[in-house]
Structure formats: C-alpha cells, structure tokens
Amino acid sequence: MITLTPSACAWADGADGCRAGDRQGVAEDSRRPWVPNVAGVRHDCFIFVPQRSLGTTQEVIMAVAVIGTGNIGARVAHRLAQGGVDVTVAASNLGSAQAAAEKIGNGVTASGVQDAIAGADTVVLATWFDTAKQLLADNAQALKGKIVVDPSNNIAPDGDGFKSLNPEGVSAGQQLAKLMPAGARFVKAFGTLGADGLDATQTAEGDKVALYYATDDDAAGAAVADLITKGGWAPVRAGGVDDTARIEVFGDLHQFGGLNGRLLSESEARASLA
C-alpha cells in the first residue's frame, strides 16, 4: 500500500534507461499499477516519482490477491480486473488458480497462496469461513500492513436452504476481525450479494448496483470503496465491524436476507441504512 496525494506522482523520463518513446500513449489512468520510483523499483518502463504533496492523502491499492476461485472469488477477480485492477488469483491447488486466471483473462495472473499474499497490498479471502480462519493463522506475518477483505458467510446447507453457523448474536465478520494478525486491516465486502448478483451490472431500474462494505478503519474502507467502484459497483458503507451481520446472509441488508433477492441502487442502499 502506497500513500499518495492526487498529484503525488509524475513521469520519469530516462531515469531508468527507458526511452521517452516507450511511454507514448500511456496516460495516468492506465490500467498498469502506479509504481513509485523508490529504492530503484521499476515496472517495465512505467515509473512514477513522488512530488510535493498538493492535497489530502489517499491510499492507492496497487495489487489485489483473491484467495479462492469459486463462485465469489472468480467473479470478484473478473470484475476488478475489468476495472483495471492488478489481480492475482490463488487457491490451494495451483492448477485450479491457473485455470481460473486463464478463464478470467484481463491480465489476471495465478500463483500459490503465499506468493499471492506477499505480492499484494489487499487480500480478499474468498473462501469458506473455516478456511479463512486458517489462512489468517498461517499467514499472520505476511498479512501485516495489508488490507484483508472478508466476503465470508458462515453458513451450511440445511434441507432445502441454509442455516447460520455463527454463535447467537455474533457475525462471521466480527469473528474474523478478532482474528486479524497484528497490523492487518479488516474490511467486510464482496459477500453482500449472491454469486449471480455479483455479475449484475445494473438494477431492474437501470441503475448501478450498490455494494455494501463495513469496517472500523476509515482509510482501509476508502481504499476498498475505490476497488468496489473500479469493479463497476456503487460502494455504500454500512457501518463498522459491529454492523457486519446486517450485510451477511440473513441480514437485513443482504440480498438473501431482508432484501428478498433485490439489487439496490446507491440511493436505495443509503436509504435502507436508516
């Protein structure tokens, strides 16, 4: 994660041995991630040099690791990559991750779980709840300083439907937030719609689909809201960690809860928070 201001970067020409002509046609909104010219770091011929701060700082997410390539993970990776985000997918089986990356396209790469986490600023744990807990324990040191995004719903099949496996009055998000390694930053997001809902580009009325998120970390929340926007959704903050039950399955703000399958626009989502 790099903290920058809106005017914190400028092109370097020749400082890295690349020719000016190599950069022709590349604008600041390029889909390539911004790479500051710090400690000799370079990304092909696309180098940014920190400049004098001219505005309020903001966090710029440079790379996202999506751990898990099932119904949620593959869709989140696809939407983010379509929006120009640098995405790596990972799974317990490298072959599965490679197959998913090839299917998604849009520059998505595949790697092992540890390598994906190491190379990302933001890690989306698109796995079953118990797997997410184990990933947090196994990668505690690697997750320090990173934003960890939790889309989980702690549920299990129950006859023709599903049942919650959470303790009474406690959400999956609250449980995982308490398990965050020191220095990791928790945001609940990307699990507030069903898998098919994540594919939707507009509501029945033709508006952009709203996607709720929740966190106690304002800066991490703003960075994830930017990801949500790049994925083509409208981000709406539902509150903090103690509000995560509302945006999990059976919650009043979840598609498979109080919304009864509806997709909300941004204005409808904000109105529903009251």
Steps between C-alpha positions, in 0.01 A plus 500: 500500500641838397368824649482767229334830437292565187802674345771297670647338192652603170664317213876446510663511158830327450571454872462124460657463159168489314446724202232766496350330195436188708237694693303643213126468539518402868282724716476535876178295497685209338398157618858439606551551877682810617853415613686774689867545412610398849815299570545432131164328455381488139210345311600462137544862386224646714658688787345759727699748709348635824440875481408764754170430676222717361193352659349254745678167509325189379597136490555356155455126469759369257436124507222271622527132586174306484539178695241252381370452146146381566173681429594813695875521445488452124229762459673756720830444318326538163323824588810658657720401207248644256532826693876508456607358836816287515358164618664172593286197581616220724363173630622200693542332161721706269350334194154619600628856541672487161185372332295776665747771396495379141120498496471846657761660274539878526861461614417290807791283614514191721737396775520306821326642805814620679642668192167668424478644850861615494450693177174673591397800706143368532400137553145378437428177688236356268491168681283310741496652850714230664753524218520875550579450867779260415642735236518780757687275743738357240589836343504730801838656431440536125169680557652772718424841352259362240128553460314172548157488337248249635207396276419195715162376612525234771217277381433135418234311301185423697240302307385717211675808633786612721556560870735731686795346682577819692458523876184682596536873448848482343576542130764326293661841449525566873667163552755548224572860601612373841733253330677761289879478538670802654518778242244348261198717421153350474224590255181302439406514130414306184277251684190717525354363176451147376740372234260581218438843651870578471468455123222757470601832349175684574181481701159432349461878468828536311709644786847388605483222760596602854747291698514539878821487700576539872814580697633686801799621296405811302807498275475129420130544436563783256757289315257208470223739394728604215540134404123456508464799269760362259308173500198683366292512817393794717665476845286569806642475851264311730689589817773333702591147598207482741267560205633216285210268586274733303689432176545125545252232392174536700586863584256778417738649240597175327351387169409168665362658813288805548536607136318186377717466192489867397796691362516856633620821339731724699215728608287204605791344688565822692132539581489141632767579760259704710 
